[in-house]
Amino acid sequence: MDKLKELYQSLQLRKRPEDIAEAVIEILKDDLSTLERSILDKAARGSLKRQVFGYSSMAQEFARAVGAERQIKKAVEIFKLENIAGVNYDYIPDIKGFIGKVSPLIQKEVGDNNFLSGRLDRAQRKAAGLDLSKRAYNKRWRLLKRLENKLLKYEREVKKVEFQKIAKHGIVHHLEYESFIKDKNTACFIAYFNARCNLRSVFTNQSQARAYDEVSDMLYKRCKGEYVVGKSLFGREKVGTRESNTEWLAMAHIYTGQEVLSHLTDEQKGRLLGKWTNILQEIATLLDEVWTRSSINLQTMIVRRGNDSTTWNNTAGAWNKARDQWMNVIYSMGMEFVLDEVCFGKVMRLMAADVAAWHRASGGKLDPNTEVWNKLPLPWEVFKGIRGCNKDLVVKYCHEAGIDAVKSGWIAPRQHGVEEFRPTPELVHGVEVASPFLASVLKRHRYFSGKNAKPFDPVNN
């Protein structure tokens, strides 16, 4: 397979950075300086290709929403339908279209699923020309009701998967192939940085590693027309220059630094701003839904029984990522005045009780960001116009919590440094395990899952 195409396909996956670095070397091998090659080799030496028994216990795909294949096939069987070969069971418009075509066959109104008032009685069935017994009619009616419910559930699950991806890497999974392959340096940076962004969180009471590491930095410099030729006696990089044809708009799908955005036209930045604003509104809607169904402790944000912590945390992550991108574009366009009217706050994730206890035992206190979060209006309240939230209000609460509102990213783009590359650990529910084989066994026995583990049986192991 063409390596650039392989990199493009990785945008939909959760490949390890080491494996992407290996592919990058194959693409850029004739165009790398000695130091650039050594930086990439630092990551690539851990690739599965270079291991004797190379595999990982961690899934290399995002979770997928399950479509309506089973329900539609059952409907085809019961209604004795033909010519439905073109129906995509995982495509929402096709599922809606199928329901819209089949429902009239038993005179059912789409969306009317009241078992008492939504069905036809014997006289109504006869008048409609339906030669069906009550049992046969009810069977078909219930099947269509289940299919409609499945559609609603599937739409929600698709949205949750979309937000999980946004939380990790922005909107790069929507980047078109033609834009991705226009410049190989851009493609290599996007693919590697995407792999870094998709890394799983580690079970720790410290901060997580940042995505932008020394390999990302080297690849980004190549996009700027720079290349690292060596280091001085004091350890500083010696940088040369070359011509570049970077696709900055493609890069902005995943990395919206001010330097990247400065290369875009006002029209391109305006479209990005509109896109991220719409995404924020969609995310706020789901946050509102989860919040309403859960009894989340706003003051501590410690998870408790009944909280849908997985959906909340994935969606909160998507909100914070989208908010960062929105903020970056605002500043890039010189439109900071918008924040005087609307300045969305961050959304805090739910924390496991054991992590919170560990944090307290090691001398930690409640994250001051949580204090700001529980004072500010909630995102969906701002979108609904129930409450207002502007820059002055955010600055006030940040000051009360002892936080620098600018440096902490509450009212300005977040700044980042360059992380040292570290090998990707094998994780079992966030806990680092030395061997992928051992990780597979522990995962199978539900260790570290928060559920009752299945003890090892030496006889049948």
C-alpha positions, 0 to 999 in steps of 0.5 A: 500500500502507498505509504501516504495512503496508509498515513491518511487511513491512520487518521481514523485509527489509534495507531501508536506514534512509534508505528507512524514514525516508522512510516514517516521514515520510509516516506522522508528517508531520502530527505532527512538530515542525520539529526532528523533521522535520529529523532525519528529513530528514537520513536521508530525503534519501538515500532511493532515492525522492529519487534520480534513478536510485535503486537499491542494489547490495545485496540487500534481503532475507535469504538464504533456505533452499531448500525441497524443491520439486524433490525432491517434484515428482520424487517425484510424477512417479516415484510417479505421485501425485495430490492433493498440492496442499496440500503446502508445499515450504518448510514442514518439517511438510509435507515430513515428512508427505509423506515419511511418506505416500510411504515406505510405498508401497515399504515403506521405513522413514523414517530407515532409509537403509542401502543394504545393510540398508534395502532389500527384496530380490526375495522381500521385494518380492514378499511385500509386493505390490510389482510393481517391478523391482530398478531401479525399486525402487532408483530410488524408494528412492534418491529417498526417501533424497535427500528425507530428506537434503534435509529434514535439510539444509533444517532446518539451513539454516532454523535458520542463517537464523533465527540470522542474523536474531536476530544482527541484530535479535533476534526482531522478525521474529516480531512479530505484525502486530496488535501492530505497528500498535497504536501508530504511534510504536512502529511507526516506532521499531521499523521504523527501528531494525530497519533500523539493526540490519540494516546490514552490517559494514564492512571496517575495523580499527575498531569498527562503528557502533552501531545506535542513532543520533539518528533512533532516539533521536528516535523513541524519545523520541516513544514515551516521550511526549516530543517535541523542540521545539528546541535551547537556546543551548548545543545541548541539546534542548528537550523537550515532553511528550504522551500516549503509547500505546506498545506496550512488549512489541512494542518489547522484541522488538528493543530491551530497554533497562531503561527499556523492560522496566520497562513490562512485567509480571513475567509478560511479562518471565518469558516473554521470559526463557524464550524467550531462554534456549531460543534460547541453548540452540538456538544453543549446539547449532549452535555445538557442531556447527560447532566440532566440524567445524572446527579453530578456533584458540581463542587467536587466532580468526583464520580458516584453511582449513577453518573454516566462518567464515560459519556460525560468525560468524552464529551467534556474532552470534546468541549475543551478541545473545541473551545481551545480551537474556537479561542485560537481562531478568535485571537488569530482574527483579532476578534478578542472583543467577542470574549467581552460578550461571550466567553465560554468556560471549560468543562471539568471531567469527572474524577474517579474516587480512588484517584481523588483519594490518592491525590489528597493522600499525596498532599494535593487539593481540589483543582482550582479549575474546578472551583472556577467551573462550579461558579461559571454558568454552564455551557448549555445555559449560555447557548440557551440564553439562560445565563451570560458568561463573558471575559470579565466574569471568567477573570473574576472567578479565576482571580478568586481561585488563584489562577492566571486566566491567561496562562491557564487558557481560560481567556486566551489560547493555551501555550505549550512546550515541547515534550521529550518523546517517551515510549507508548506504554501498554495500558490496562484501563489506564494502568501501565503493564510491562508486557502486551501479553500480560496486559491481554490476560489482565484485561480478559480477567477484568483487572483494573476495570472497577468491576469484580475481577475474575481470579486466575485459575492455575488449573485452567489458565 
